[in-house]
Amino acid sequence: MPTSTELRARRDTLAAQRSSGVARVSYDGKTVDYRSVAEIDRALEALDREIAAAEGRRIVRQVRVTTTKGL
C-alpha cells in the first residue's frame, strides 16, 4: 500500500492537471487518460479517501436539511 506522502504527491499532480485542463496524467512512469473533469474529480475524491485511511482518520460528510412550514 502506498504511503500517505506518495498518495499526496499523486493527488497534487492530478489536481494540477485538472486545473490546467489536461486529461492525461503521468506519475511514477505510469500514464492515465481521463475522459472528463467529472472523472478526474472522482479520482481526487478516491485519493482523499485513501489518504485519510493511510493517516488513520475518516472523512465525514454530512448534509443537514432544515425545513419549516412557514407558519
C-alpha positions as CSV (number, residue, x, y, z in Angstrom):
1,M,0.0,0.0,0.0
2,P,1.3,3.4,-0.9
3,T,2.3,5.8,1.9
4,S,0.5,9.0,2.7
5,T,3.3,11.0,1.1
6,E,3.1,9.1,-2.2
7,L,-0.7,9.5,-2.2
8,R,-0.4,13.2,-1.6
9,A,2.1,13.5,-4.5
10,R,-0.3,11.7,-6.8
11,R,-3.2,14.0,-5.7
12,D,-1.1,17.1,-6.2
13,T,-0.2,16.0,-9.7
14,L,-3.8,15.2,-10.5
15,A,-5.1,18.5,-9.1
16,A,-2.5,20.4,-11.1
17,Q,-3.5,18.6,-14.3
18,R,-7.2,19.2,-13.6
19,S,-6.7,23.0,-13.2
20,S,-4.6,23.1,-16.4
21,G,-7.4,21.3,-18.4
22,V,-5.1,18.4,-19.5
23,A,-6.8,15.0,-19.4
24,R,-3.5,12.9,-19.4
25,V,-1.6,12.5,-16.1
26,S,1.8,10.8,-15.7
27,Y,3.4,9.8,-12.4
28,D,5.9,7.1,-11.4
29,G,6.3,6.2,-15.1
30,K,2.6,5.4,-15.5
31,T,0.2,7.4,-17.7
32,V,-3.6,7.7,-17.1
33,D,-6.0,9.2,-19.6
34,Y,-9.2,10.7,-18.1
35,R,-12.3,11.2,-20.2
36,S,-13.8,14.2,-18.3
37,V,-13.4,16.6,-15.5
38,A,-16.0,14.6,-13.5
39,E,-13.8,11.5,-13.8
40,I,-10.8,13.5,-12.5
41,D,-13.0,14.8,-9.6
42,R,-13.9,11.2,-8.7
43,A,-10.2,10.2,-8.8
44,L,-9.4,13.1,-6.5
45,E,-12.1,12.0,-4.0
46,A,-10.8,8.4,-4.1
47,L,-7.3,9.7,-3.4
48,D,-8.7,11.8,-0.5
49,R,-10.3,8.7,1.0
50,E,-7.0,6.7,0.6
51,I,-5.0,9.5,2.2
52,A,-7.4,9.6,5.1
53,A,-7.3,5.8,5.6
54,A,-3.4,5.9,5.4
55,E,-3.4,8.6,8.1
56,G,-5.9,6.7,10.3
57,R,-8.8,9.2,10.0
58,R,-12.2,9.2,8.4
59,I,-13.7,11.7,6.0
60,V,-17.1,12.7,7.5
61,R,-19.6,14.2,5.1
62,Q,-22.9,15.3,6.4
63,V,-25.9,17.0,4.8
64,R,-28.4,18.7,7.1
65,V,-31.8,19.6,5.8
66,T,-33.9,22.0,7.8
67,T,-37.5,22.8,6.8
68,T,-40.4,24.8,8.1
69,K,-44.0,25.2,7.1
70,G,-43.6,28.9,7.1
71,L,-46.4,29.5,9.7
